[in-house]
Amino acid sequence: MFLKMSLYEILPSDFLIQFYNEVQKKISKGLVSKNMYYELGLIIAAASRRGILLEKPKDFEQHIVHDLLNELSK
């Protein structure tokens, strides 16, 4: 399945990394939702396409949909 381009694809890399850090902070504080993991996945995918490697949370695969997970592995 092809995922539509996200806003994260057009953001400058420094903003992309700032979004990543903010979502990671919320997750580490226990403020977790499936939407946060989805957004984190979109950020990681966009960064990966630019050659920027961002770490996934340990429980990431438990929360993310398989279509997005497949996109991240490209």
Protein Blocks (a to p, Z undefined) as FASTA:
>chain_A
ZZdddfklmpcfklmmmmmmmmmmmmmnopacfklmmmmmmmmmmmmmnopacdddfklm
mmpcfklmmmmmZZ
